[in-house]
Every structure is written in structure tokens, then in C-alpha cells.
Amino acid sequence: MDRNGLLQHEIAMNEPIGLYSTEELSVVFVGSKGSKKSAVHSVDKKSLKIVKSFKLIGMKHPTGIHIMKLLDDKLIVIYEYLHQMLIINS
């Protein structure tokens, strides 16, 4: 949105549910849910295009997204259905 609160861009995505972004990253990580299309998507901040998708067979609700510097920039996703914390090479 711009400073007047008007929508500037939109990105088609299946039920977005989680978001992680910091100033130092060139991408935003977005979790999306669905029975067959759940994933964590890496979206380029400038082009607003999905540049990479991280999927797991059976994933339904990826939330709690974070990047951990202590783990060499690994993508951390809390996955409530399997009661797990997933650690992914980003």
C-alpha cells in the first residue's frame, strides 16, 4: 500500500497465512495453506515475483516463519499439524 493506504500491487497466492521479512533480506517469506498447494514462498521485494517455493508432502498450515542467523541463514517454519519445527536451506 502507498502512504495513502491505496493498494499498489497484489500477488496471487493460495491462502497466505504467515509472513517474515527483514530489512537485510531481498525477499519476503510467505506461508500459504491448502490441501494440495501448501508451501512457504520466497517473494522478491523488488519484482514482487515468487522466486522459490519450499514444499513438504502433506504440509497443510506452514506458519511461524523465521530466518536464524545462528543456523547459517536457515529458514525455520513452525508446522503445527506434525508438531514440528522444520529447518530448510534457504
GUGUNU-202074 format. One record per residue (C-alpha): residue in three letters; z, y, x. Coordinates in steps of 0.5 Angstrom, whole numbers, m for minus. Layout:
<recs>
aa/w/v/u
ALA/Z/Y/X;
...
</recs>
This chain:
<recs>
aa/w/v/u
MET/0/0/0;
ASP/m1/7/2;
ARG/4/12/2;
ASN/3/14/m5;
GLY/4/7/m7;
LEU/m3/5/m8;
LEU/m6/m2/m7;
GLN/m11/m2/m1;
HIS/m12/m9/1;
GLU/m11/m16/m2;
ILE/m11/m23/1;
ALA/m13/m29/m4;
MET/m7/m34/m2;
ASN/m4/m40/m6;
GLU/2/m38/m9;
PRO/5/m34/m3;
ILE/13/m35/m2;
GLY/15/m33/5;
LEU/14/m27/10;
TYR/15/m26/17;
SER/13/m20/21;
THR/15/m16/27;
GLU/12/m10/31;
GLU/10/m14/37;
LEU/6/m19/33;
SER/m1/m18/32;
VAL/0/m23/26;
VAL/4/m24/20;
PHE/6/m31/18;
VAL/6/m32/10;
GLY/8/m39/7;
SER/4/m41/1;
LYS/6/m46/m4;
GLY/2/m51/m9;
SER/2/m59/m10;
LYS/m4/m59/m5;
LYS/m5/m53/m1;
SER/2/m51/1;
ALA/2/m48/8;
VAL/4/m43/13;
HIS/m2/m38/14;
SER/m2/m33/20;
VAL/m6/m27/18;
ASP/m9/m22/23;
LYS/m6/m15/22;
LYS/m12/m11/23;
SER/m17/m15/20;
LEU/m13/m18/14;
LYS/m16/m25/15;
ILE/m13/m31/15;
VAL/m14/m34/23;
LYS/m10/m40/23;
SER/m6/m45/18;
PHE/0/m49/19;
LYS/0/m55/14;
LEU/4/m62/13;
ILE/2/m67/9;
GLY/7/m67/3;
MET/9/m60/4;
LYS/11/m56/m2;
HIS/15/m50/m1;
PRO/15/m47/6;
THR/20/m41/6;
GLY/25/m38/12;
ILE/19/m37/17;
HIS/21/m34/24;
ILE/19/m34/31;
MET/24/m36/36;
LYS/23/m33/43;
LEU/28/m37/46;
LEU/24/m43/44;
ASP/17/m40/47;
ASP/15/m37/41;
LYS/15/m43/37;
LEU/14/m42/29;
ILE/20/m44/25;
VAL/20/m46/18;
ILE/25/m48/13;
TYR/23/m54/9;
GLU/28/m55/3;
TYR/24/m61/0;
LEU/25/m65/6;
HIS/32/m61/8;
GLN/29/m60/15;
MET/27/m54/20;
LEU/20/m55/22;
ILE/18/m53/29;
ILE/11/m51/30;
ASN/7/m49/36;
SER/4/m42/34;
</recs>
